[in-house]
Amino acid sequence: MKMIEIVRARYNENRRILAPLLGFPAVVSAGTTIKLAQQNAGEHMKVMRYVAEKWHPDVLFTLMDLSVEASALGRETIFPPFEAATIVNFDYDKERDLPLFKSINILEDGRLQSYAETHRLMKNELPGDIVRGAYVSGPYTLAGLIMGAENAAVETMMDPEGFHELCKVCSEKIIDYTRLMIDSGAQIIGVLEPSAMMLGPGQFHEFSVAYVKPIIDLCHEMGVGMVYHICGNTEHLLEELNQSGADALSLDSDVNFVKAAQVLSEDMILIGNLCPTGTIMTGSAADVQKEVHNLLNAMRDVPNYILSTGCDLPMEVPEDNVSAFMNAGTSGE
């Protein structure tokens, strides 16, 4: 059954699918650190197990990590104990680096294999009614991690031919990783393309959609759903996203979802968009319930909608507020 059919069926039962981008708030209670979980499948599984047992979301993604593929391509990466891994040093030389990138088999990278093993553990251990999600970087964002986001934006205008070469290699490496995640048990692939929000519609189609399309095709060929995730205000990109072929869009709290639903096709699922650094991080449980209720009320006439957060929840979000989100989403109140 296609994602949209599942979402509509749940809507017809007067319920919503709950898919908060969750994980980091559970790290400490699971007895580990972000650094360990992003490098060790057993430690990562502690977090996934804790989330499943405490909150039982309908969809559970592994910890969001934008550094995986860039690190596997040799980019300098730092691993703070209590923060997500980060790419540093964006020194990129096409003549030096591009041939090297082409030659690397990223599937032999230890961290990629750790994420694959986490999905194998999730497949074996999690309840069957929890849909398992994996993240991969978007090709444009991966290119930006390699050369720096600002440099990438400049290169789309100053050297589009050279930048296309890099995006093509990035897409090919991400396709390899996507196939590994699906083979390991992922049922949904979330393509993280936050850097692309700074592009205009034409550039977005040329440098993001065109290179994400083969990833979408692979997902559909292998029978899994594909979610396009972009941070920031992406209202100027909705028409391009609507034509991308993705099953769903995971968009940030900067986007007016009521207006977005009017622009997008009824077959395009909207996922979001409670602010991850707003009430759910700083307010009370009652405040969170009220905000969730208001969001659900605003989207009450939109069948193609999944309740989620606009991006991944920070580690600082109180567990009681996550529980309030889940309770409000389940009850609709």
Steps between C-alpha positions, in 0.01 A plus 500: 500500500632845408574758769215725391251215524609423856473867598151531350384179666610631839326832432178317415521339844523850654861442599836637393832330448747627762857530380700747712863529392613355824802341661734757651276572805523129589879465481580565867213289634606217268837504677725614218635809320439643154859425401470136600160455338619649172793259486385185677193306384438347841502842667279643224255215550474587870354834395265348243380243751440765764299719261291204381421383851428842651313673217428241227487742204347378176826583318845488660807640328854440616691799640533778245860524384602720208866409527490131404561508126733801508709329768505181292640706213787611721382840618627612839244422769479577871308285748396691815367261768163673537446653158453362150814446295597804293700548181773763525757632252339550159817506293396356163724462196321349203809358333621344823176393666250402230702201366549382859128525577419297189736222608375466859263218587316671784327175592827387655488791744456395863238760590283417199515136601406597856181666374425195286545273802271725703228446241552126507458510877190719468348258252555208737406669827244777449125433494373432150260795506783753528619607155880526487655807338855575386660832410736569213648835399363682199748535212505881508545501877779242479675718241459792741652297782797425277571856385296714741137605457580855394760382251251251357244773443763711323614208284147447363551834325877528452580143394174309448667237282759417765239504775281261300792257492521506879122466544499200266767322706318588821175358365671177395655451846170577672323247277746234620428595861124508441505149356697379804246655738207340320674162487562535875132553578410867453141545382518875438793708378520861609722709272646789701544802274510801738759700304274510194257742664727788396449421130244654268243271334697456177826428679321270743370291212838498326724424797276316745193341342692373197748316723245384759281349226719187458478447878120528482494254209713252695271526803192433290673216316582339834152560642573760768372853555713811446480821704660827387608694813600867474550751780407868502237684299451297183170647383675629187592139412161334546418476129834332426462266798150415385639377168800317649343155517559473876233332710513760777646834601636556850504877540600740774287713730579804282254363242128576522362147468143607427621701200743225400217247492316727257799509267599133509331206334265290712737210434793681661524436874587791729702413811556745786517761627510567875800724573771277654664784693184678610234395747597135500848593625424793730130478591294280728329175409168685497646756259615220268159337503338831412740559211447150362124543528518831311709341224268204465200732495658710224565185294170325579378512139829378350501121457858488368661614825727333757555662840868553570757757603648746253846347547674265743443574867804627690642304790373771740132426433346362823363147479174615659450735207559219251238299689264797484552521123422130459199510731352804332562349156332177600196659662475797268467722805 
